[in-house]
Amino acid sequence: MTDVKRTASGALLLDGNVLRDRIVADVARDVADLSSIPCLATVLIGDDGPSQVYVRNKHRQAQLAGMTSRNETLPASATQQDAEQLLGNLASDPSVSGILVQQPVPAHLDGEKLLALIPVDKDVDGLTTASMGRLMRGIDSLVPCTPLGVLRLLQHYGATTAGKRAVVVGRSHLVGLPLSVLLSRKGIDATVTLAHSRTTDLVQVCREADILISATGQAHSIGRDHVKPGAWVIDVGISRGETGIVGDVDFDAVQSVAGAITPMPGGTGPMTVACLIENTLSAWRRQH
Ligand code: NDP
């Protein structure tokens, strides 16, 4: 690891932008040797502003990786049938390597039914029940991008996970739950606590963590008191306030006690996209 940066207080800065650029460059080298070009298809339903930004960013990184990408959009008024027809077409199209349905979908649609139409080998977001089931069983699968990105950050920057206490705050299917499974896998070997809104004495639970990961979307809810001196602190949460994007972690307060910390933005967000690009290459390989 050559890209060591530190915060003003000396904590290791877990820079996701730098690692994303490396991962995407590595994928681009691999893509150049393939017999055909992988294609990432995104499906965006409705006009949610942040989702549009996320999808644009995914296409940009796919391009940088030498892939093609398809940006499929449907209006917020789209019916379940419209969405299912689009997904069915992408599922059966051999030129499409990976399919991602940008979350959340409008409330009137049955998101589970839409996900179920994505073949497991094209499930680059790793969110279908088949992919999740494989993850639970430890069977090779495409792993959800945000949890995988957190793991890659920890590994790249040299965190020791084996035998360490990891606390994940937030238990969603998108982030917290699969991350807790990944961290407790054989080979990673952390001892994991999965905390949530009904956890009592969250501060004390968090203070036991050698690795503390917050994915709640509660702005600056993780402060200095939550952090054991020297702990690795990973911020997944994103809240939009009047001052712009804010993470779950109060960076200024926590960096003086943490051993390592993600910036926000520039930590887990870019890693999510990097892992999506890697997953698209893996999906191509599964189909060839
Ligand atoms: P969800 O709303 O689905 O889940 C939030 C989780 O946080 C729930 O398990 C909830 O508990 C828990 N929670 C809420 N408030 C508290 C609290 N005060 N104390 C402890 N736990 C709490 O969100 P997602 O998992 O989809 O996303 C989480 C955050 O991560 C969001 O801000 C989202 O924008 C961000 N995100 C960031 C990504 C990135 O790349 N950096 C990618 C994806 C998401 P309970 O289950 O009890 O309700």
Boltz pocket constraint, residues with backbone or C-beta under 6 A from the ligand:
constraints:
  - pocket:
      binder: B
      contacts: [[A, 146], [A, 169], [A, 170], [A, 171], [A, 172], [A, 173], [A, 174], [A, 175], [A, 176], [A, 195], [A, 196], [A, 197], [A, 198], [A, 202], [A, 214], [A, 215], [A, 216], [A, 217], [A, 218], [A, 221], [A, 235], [A, 236], [A, 237], [A, 238], [A, 239], [A, 268], [A, 269], [A, 270], [A, 272]]
      max_distance: 6.0
